[in-house]
Amino acid sequence: MAYLKIPKGWEIPEREATPEHIFLNRRKFLAAMGITAIGATGILPRFSTAADGLYPAQRNPRYKLDRPITTEWHTAHYNNFYEFTEEKDVWKLIDRFRTEPWTIKITGKVQKEQTLDVSQLIRQIPLEERLYRHRCVEAWSMAVPWTGFPLKALIDRVEPKSDAKYVRMETFFRPSQAPNQKEQNRSNPLFSGRTWYPWPYYEALTMAEAMNELSFLVTGIYGHELPKQNGAPIRLVVPWKYGFKSIKSIVKIEFTSRKPGTFWNDFAPVGNDWFANVNPAVPHPEWSQEKETIIDTREVRPTRLYNGYNSFVAHLYAKS
């Protein structure tokens, strides 16, 4: 029986996305974006044999955009990764950061506590590409082709116990490789009266948020492995939340019955809500959240509730 599909507000025609035949041909794809050199530019990662044959992954057509994909150059050169620097030029400071080998410890309220090797994990769970919008709490945004797998797929493998209500994630602590993790006691230049950041970085979701289909563990971008500045080798992406919830370079996932703290909500709670859902009606103390600026085109757009992913997540926050 034929049916009529009514597109959601955030969907666009496929013609506005990168043509698949160009994207799958890596050289033509890079040339189409004006990228002619790699290496010292920080655009592309060092490719590892562990990822041979995994990228590019097939695109999932369910996840579409309302804008063109952000250029890869901008996505690689405009990053927040405070373990390295408070500036956006993270790519200049990641040479000593080692992402192989890499393991994730699964612990807490689960039937199967274990330590997973990421290079093996990404061959055990099928990868797919998704086009997601990414909205920073600083009021800038981008649109990215992420490659990875649903967080739910990992959760199902470790079998959470019935009293697991939250998922807490933690990133690395390697002061010898990440310059901003070296000093713990000096004053913080961005937050008057505070000492240095309480590394390692940590984030959390409710179990319902973690099991939502949008919650995505990412290992690739633009048809190849993640660069270090984008959170290699594995990071979270939750597109309806501000970017700081999408924790990078994960080394530990813990299932808890009690609500855990989160890094920015603990360190600087004003303007950094625990849930951190994108909401144009709730201003940051220093700026409005009503509009966002796309980082490559500088186009200013109205901010949408839940970053436009209402149909996927609004039920998570509906009052009973």
N, C-alpha and C positions, 0 to 999 in steps of 0.2 A: 504494500500500500504506500503510495506516495505521501510525502509530508512536506510541510512548509517550514523552513528554518528561519526563525527571526533572530538576526544577529544581535549580540549584546552591544552596549554602547562603546566598549573599548575595542571592538573588532574592526579590522580594516581589510580591504581586498588583498589577496595574495600578491597582486601586482606591485604593492608598495613595499613588500619585503624583498630581501636580496634574492634574485633568481637562483633556483636550486642548481642549475647547471653551472652557473658561475661559482657559487659557493663550494660545490663539491670539487671543483678544479682549483686547488689551492693557489697556484700561481696567478691564474686569472682573477681569483677573488681578491688577492692582495693588490694586484695591479689596478683592479676596479676601484679600490679604496685609496689609490695613490701611494701605496706602500711599496717601495722598491728596494729597501735595504733592511737587513735584520741584524741581530747581534747587539752591538753597543747601544742601539737606539732604545733598548728596553721593550720593544714591541712584542717580541715572541719569546717563549720559554726555550730552555734547552730540552730538546726532545729526548725521552728515555726509551730504552728498549722495552721497559715494562708496559708502555702504552702502545706498542706497535699494533696496528690494525684496529684500534679502538676509535680513532677520530678520522674524519668527522662522523658523528652518529646521526641516525635518521631523525629528522625534525618531527616533533609531535604537532600536528596541525591544530590541536585544540587550543593552543596558547598563542594568541596573536597580539598585535600591537596597534596603537592608534597614532604611531609616528614612525619615521624611518629608524633603522638600527643605527646606534651611535658608532662613529668611526672607531676602529680598533686602536688607532694611535691615541685618541683621547682616553679611551678606557684604560689603556696601559700607562698613561702619563698623568692621570688625575685621580689619585687614590688617597683614602684615609687608612693608615695603618700605623697607629701611634707607637707600636713596638719599635718602629724604625725612625719615625720623625713626625712632628706635628704639621709639617709642610706636605704639599701634594706630590712632591717629586720622590716618592718612595722608591721608584725604579733605580735611582742612583745608589741606593744603600743596601741592596739585597744580594750582592755578590757572595757574601760569606754565609748566607742563610742556606742550610742544607735541607732538602725536602725528600731525599732518598737515603736510606730506607725510612719508611714512615708507618707508624702503627697508631691505632686508636684503642684505648682501653674502654671496655663496656662494663659498667659496674652498677651496684645499687640494687633496686627492686626489680631484678630480672631473674628468670629461671636459668639463663645461660650466661654467666659472667665470662668474659673472654677478652683476648687481645687480638685485634684484627690487623693484618697486613694490608695496607691500602692497595698496593700493586696487585694483590690477589683478589681483594674484594671487588675491584672494578671489572674483573673478568668473570665474577660469579653473579653479578646483578646487571641485567641489560642496561646500557646507557641510552639516553635519548637527548635530543636537543629541544630546548624550550626558549621561546622569545618572551622575555619578561621586562617590564619597566622596573627601574631601580630609583628610589627616591631617598635622598639624603636628608637628615634633619636640618642640614645647613641650607636647605631650599634649592639645591641643584638636583638634576636628574639625568638619567641616561636610559637607553634601551639596549638590552644585551642578549645575544644568543648564547645561553649557558648550556653546557652539557653535563649530565649527571643522572641521578636516579632519585625517586621519591624517598624522603626520610622514612616514610611508612614501611618501605621494603626492608630497611635495616631493622626497624623496630620489630617487625613481625619475626625476623630471624632470631632475635634474642629473647623473645617471649616475656614481656613485662608481667610482673605479678599484678594481682587485682588492685592492690593499694598503691600502685605507681600512678601518681597524679601529675608529675612534672618531669621534664627532661632538661637537665643541666648540662651545658657543654663548656669545655675549657680548651684554651689554646696553649701553645708552647711557652716555656720559660727558658730562654737561652741567651743570657746577657752577652756571651762572647760572639754571638751572631747577630743580635738585634741591638743596635746602639742605645735606644731609649730604655732598654731594660737594665742597663748597667748601673744606673744610679737610683737608689731607693729613698734617700733621705733629704735631698736638696729641695728647695722650694719650687713650686710648679709655676711656670711663667704664664699659663693660661687661666689658672684658678688661684687667685690671691688667698694667701693664708693656708694653702694646702701643700702637703709634701708630695713627693712623686707618685706616680700611678701605682695602684695596688696589683701589680702583675702576679700571676698571669691573667689574661683577659678571660672573662667568663660570661655566659649568657644562658637564658632559659626560656622555655616555652611550656605552656600547659600541654598535657597529653593530647587534648583535643586539637590544639594548634599543630602539634608535631605530626599528628596523623592526618591532617588536612592534605588534600591532593596537591596544593600549591607548594608545600614545604619540600624543599629540593636540596639534596646533597650534591654539590657541584665539584667536578674534577676537570672540566674543560671549558673553553670559551672560544668563540670564533672558529670552531672546527679543529681545535688542537688543545693540548694540555693547558691548564691554568698557568699563567706566569706567577712568579713568586709574589709580586706586588698585588695580585688579585686574590691571594689566599691559598696558593698551592700548599700541599697537593689536594686538599679537600676542605671545602667550606660549606656553610649553610647559606641558602638564599630563601628568604621569606618575603615575597615582593609586596605584600600589603602593609608591611611595617617599614619604619625608617631603617636606613642601611646599617646602623650600628647593631641591630639585632641579628644581622647575617654574619655571624662569627666566622673568622678566617682561620685556616691552618689548625684544624681541630685535632687534639690528641686524646681527649677523654669525653665520654658521654655517660652521665650518671642519671639513673632513674630514681626519683625521690617521692615520698609521700607528703612532704612538707614543701611549701613554696620557697624556693631558693632565692637568694639575692641575684641581681644582675649588675654588671660592672658599672655602667653609667648611672643607673638608678641609685646605686649605693654611693658612688663617688660624687656625683653632681646631680641630685634628684630633680632640681628645678629645671624643667624643660626636657627631662629624660625619663619619661614615664616607664613603668615596668613593662607594660604591654607595647608601648611605642607604635601603636597603629597610626598610619598616616591619616591626619584629620585637619582639613583646612580651617575648621572652626576653633581649633585650640592653638593659640600662638605660642611660639617660643618666647622666653623672656626678652630676647634681644631682637627678634624679627617676627614678621607675620609669616604664617604658613599658608596663606591663601593662594600664593603663586609659586611657581618653580621655574628655574632657568635650565634649559637643556645644555649640557656642557660643551657640545661641539658646535651647535648652530647659534647658541645664545638666545634662542627663541624662548619667550616667556609664556607659560601656559597656566591656566587655573589648576590648582591642586584638587584632586578628587578624593573623596572619602575612601579609605582603604586602598588608596592609589588606583582606584577604578576597579578593584577586584571584589566589589560588593557581593556579587552573586555567588562567589566561592566561600566567603568568610563571614558575612554579616550575621549569619545564624549563630556563630560562635559567641557573639556578644549581645544577643537579644535578651532583654530582661524577661524573666519568667513571670 
